[in-house]
Amino acid sequence: MRARGRLDSWPSGHVGWVYSGVSRFESGATTFLAAGAARGERQMFVADDPVVEQWPKHLVDRRALVIASVTEIYGDTRMVVPTSQRDTFAAALAEALSEGYTGIRVAADNSSLVDTPDRLQAWLGWEEVAERFLAENPVTGLCAFDRSRVESATLAAVRGTHRLSMSD
């Protein structure tokens, strides 16, 4: 399913999103994560160079909102290993559930994870595993890609791995 339009009402599940520019990602991620907070989900924001100080301190301090860099979640090489990533998110989910959250909601700028042919192939393998993991668990994922940093052929490939793909 492909959709265009306003992003003030985000769907659940495994969503692909093509956007333009860091400020647009941060704005969209904010509304996406707020929807998860309203559902009792732990929120996770993942970007290349996240600025923790721009997020509500009280949410970060009590870990209702986890801010992480792409390398913290996916590794220094940015070469995604599907089974390792599943384990990473399964551990984050287990921790959230044990602390009383209803699930996790992850907004991630994945642009730097698909910037070479090898990284793209690794990413596509992860998307297959992620699709199953999200379908079987209380996890909502926003896989975001910056059209100013990702080639159009790559965007077409990653869009095809999501049941719902949006762009603005």
One Martini backbone bead per residue (centre of mass of N, CA, C, O) as a GRO file, in nm:
protein
  168
    1MET     BB    1   0.097   0.036   0.022
    2ARG     BB    2   0.029   0.370  -0.076
    3ALA     BB    3   0.109   0.702   0.055
    4ARG     BB    4  -0.020   1.036   0.090
    5GLY     BB    5   0.038   1.310   0.311
    6ARG     BB    6  -0.049   1.348   0.610
    7LEU     BB    7   0.147   1.308   0.939
    8ASP     BB    8  -0.065   1.323   1.207
    9SER     BB    9  -0.155   1.010   1.132
   10TRP     BB   10  -0.028   0.722   1.230
   11PRO     BB   11   0.041   0.417   1.167
   12SER     BB   12   0.076   0.090   1.214
   13GLY     BB   13   0.364  -0.101   1.217
   14HIS     BB   14   0.532  -0.118   0.900
   15VAL     BB   15   0.695   0.182   0.806
   16GLY     BB   16   0.756   0.374   0.524
   17TRP     BB   17   0.969   0.680   0.482
   18VAL     BB   18   0.982   0.963   0.273
   19TYR     BB   19   1.201   1.239   0.304
   20SER     BB   20   1.316   1.595   0.372
   21GLY     BB   21   1.525   1.626   0.600
   22VAL     BB   22   1.593   1.648   0.932
   23SER     BB   23   1.355   1.825   1.031
   24ARG     BB   24   1.136   1.638   0.914
   25PHE     BB   25   1.204   1.390   1.071
   26GLU     BB   26   1.171   1.507   1.356
   27SER     BB   27   0.877   1.591   1.323
   28GLY     BB   28   0.758   1.313   1.245
   29ALA     BB   29   0.871   1.155   1.488
   30THR     BB   30   0.718   1.308   1.706
   31THR     BB   31   0.429   1.218   1.620
   32PHE     BB   32   0.481   0.916   1.618
   33LEU     BB   33   0.571   0.891   1.920
   34ALA     BB   34   0.318   1.016   2.052
   35ALA     BB   35   0.132   0.782   1.972
   36GLY     BB   36   0.282   0.578   2.155
   37ALA     BB   37   0.246   0.717   2.427
   38ALA     BB   38  -0.070   0.692   2.421
   39ARG     BB   39  -0.022   0.355   2.421
   40GLY     BB   40   0.230   0.281   2.619
   41GLU     BB   41   0.495   0.318   2.465
   42ARG     BB   42   0.806   0.287   2.394
   43GLN     BB   43   1.042   0.515   2.283
   44MET     BB   44   1.237   0.539   1.969
   45PHE     BB   45   1.533   0.722   1.863
   46VAL     BB   46   1.699   0.711   1.536
   47ALA     BB   47   2.025   0.848   1.449
   48ASP     BB   48   2.319   0.952   1.358
   49ASP     BB   49   2.294   1.257   1.530
   50PRO     BB   50   2.165   1.287   1.808
   51VAL     BB   51   1.981   1.529   2.013
   52VAL     BB   52   1.896   1.496   2.329
   53GLU     BB   53   1.827   1.801   2.421
   54GLN     BB   54   1.557   1.822   2.227
   55TRP     BB   55   1.431   1.645   2.436
   56PRO     BB   56   1.245   1.544   2.686
   57LYS     BB   57   1.393   1.495   2.982
   58HIS     BB   58   1.182   1.325   3.141
   59LEU     BB   59   1.172   1.094   2.924
   60VAL     BB   60   1.472   1.022   2.919
   61ASP     BB   61   1.525   0.974   3.224
   62ARG     BB   62   1.282   0.736   3.230
   63ARG     BB   63   1.284   0.579   2.944
   64ALA     BB   64   1.040   0.650   2.747
   65LEU     BB   65   1.289   0.777   2.586
   66VAL     BB   66   1.504   0.658   2.335
   67ILE     BB   67   1.830   0.760   2.246
   68ALA     BB   68   1.999   0.682   1.931
   69SER     BB   69   2.234   0.567   1.735
   70VAL     BB   70   2.301   0.388   1.465
   71THR     BB   71   2.560   0.253   1.586
   72GLU     BB   72   2.425   0.146   1.847
   73ILE     BB   73   2.219  -0.043   1.688
   74TYR     BB   74   2.398  -0.139   1.403
   75GLY     BB   75   2.685  -0.036   1.402
   76ASP     BB   76   2.983   0.084   1.274
   77THR     BB   77   2.939  -0.035   0.970
   78ARG     BB   78   2.628  -0.049   0.884
   79MET     BB   79   2.596  -0.369   0.879
   80VAL     BB   80   2.335  -0.559   0.866
   81VAL     BB   81   2.226  -0.814   1.103
   82PRO     BB   82   1.939  -0.967   1.136
   83THR     BB   83   1.970  -1.138   1.401
   84SER     BB   84   2.089  -0.909   1.573
   85GLN     BB   85   1.853  -0.711   1.541
   86ARG     BB   86   1.639  -0.883   1.661
   87ASP     BB   87   1.775  -0.904   1.939
   88THR     BB   88   1.778  -0.605   2.003
   89PHE     BB   89   1.462  -0.564   1.986
   90ALA     BB   90   1.382  -0.789   2.182
   91ALA     BB   91   1.521  -0.664   2.429
   92ALA     BB   92   1.371  -0.394   2.425
   93LEU     BB   93   1.092  -0.520   2.457
   94ALA     BB   94   1.132  -0.681   2.719
   95GLU     BB   95   1.201  -0.437   2.890
   96ALA     BB   96   0.942  -0.276   2.844
   97LEU     BB   97   0.743  -0.488   2.948
   98SER     BB   98   0.875  -0.514   3.238
   99GLU     BB   99   0.801  -0.185   3.278
  100GLY     BB  100   0.484  -0.157   3.149
  101TYR     BB  101   0.480  -0.159   2.861
  102THR     BB  102   0.308  -0.232   2.549
  103GLY     BB  103   0.575  -0.144   2.388
  104ILE     BB  104   0.727  -0.040   2.079
  105ARG     BB  105   0.855   0.270   1.921
  106VAL     BB  106   1.026   0.320   1.605
  107ALA     BB  107   1.238   0.590   1.495
  108ALA     BB  108   1.428   0.564   1.184
  109ASP     BB  109   1.718   0.673   1.029
  110ASN     BB  110   1.833   0.472   0.738
  111SER     BB  111   2.014   0.604   0.519
  112SER     BB  112   2.314   0.493   0.608
  113LEU     BB  113   2.217   0.174   0.550
  114VAL     BB  114   2.188   0.233   0.202
  115ASP     BB  115   2.473   0.368   0.060
  116THR     BB  116   2.532   0.075  -0.044
  117PRO     BB  117   2.503  -0.222  -0.191
  118ASP     BB  118   2.569  -0.393   0.062
  119ARG     BB  119   2.384  -0.247   0.262
  120LEU     BB  120   2.125  -0.290   0.109
  121GLN     BB  121   2.121  -0.599   0.116
  122ALA     BB  122   2.122  -0.618   0.422
  123TRP     BB  123   1.862  -0.457   0.465
  124LEU     BB  124   1.667  -0.639   0.309
  125GLY     BB  125   1.705  -0.878   0.503
  126TRP     BB  126   1.599  -0.729   0.754
  127GLU     BB  127   1.311  -0.663   0.655
  128GLU     BB  128   1.209  -0.953   0.663
  129VAL     BB  129   1.249  -0.991   0.967
  130ALA     BB  130   1.097  -0.740   1.067
  131GLU     BB  131   0.818  -0.805   0.961
  132ARG     BB  132   0.777  -1.049   1.146
  133PHE     BB  133   0.837  -0.919   1.419
  134LEU     BB  134   0.612  -0.701   1.406
  135ALA     BB  135   0.371  -0.900   1.361
  136GLU     BB  136   0.443  -1.069   1.650
  137ASN     BB  137   0.463  -0.778   1.792
  138PRO     BB  138   0.463  -0.483   2.004
  139VAL     BB  139   0.554  -0.323   1.715
  140THR     BB  140   0.657  -0.005   1.584
  141GLY     BB  141   0.784   0.097   1.257
  142LEU     BB  142   1.004   0.363   1.131
  143CYS     BB  143   1.133   0.379   0.806
  144ALA     BB  144   1.366   0.622   0.722
  145PHE     BB  145   1.424   0.829   0.416
  146ASP     BB  146   1.642   1.048   0.254
  147ARG     BB  147   1.614   1.184  -0.060
  148SER     BB  148   1.892   1.357  -0.036
  149ARG     BB  149   2.069   1.064   0.033
  150VAL     BB  150   1.893   0.873  -0.158
  151GLU     BB  151   1.852   0.686  -0.409
  152SER     BB  152   1.588   0.608  -0.609
  153ALA     BB  153   1.638   0.300  -0.637
  154THR     BB  154   1.661   0.252  -0.333
  155LEU     BB  155   1.384   0.358  -0.254
  156ALA     BB  156   1.227   0.147  -0.413
  157ALA     BB  157   1.334  -0.098  -0.259
  158VAL     BB  158   1.245  -0.012   0.036
  159ARG     BB  159   0.944   0.031  -0.014
  160GLY     BB  160   0.882  -0.277  -0.094
  161THR     BB  161   0.918  -0.375   0.231
  162HIS     BB  162   0.641  -0.226   0.285
  163ARG     BB  163   0.309  -0.214   0.344
  164LEU     BB  164   0.374   0.091   0.417
  165SER     BB  165   0.418   0.384   0.209
  166MET     BB  166   0.561   0.707   0.256
  167SER     BB  167   0.535   1.059   0.148
  168ASP     BB  168   0.642   1.427   0.118
   0.00000   0.00000   0.00000
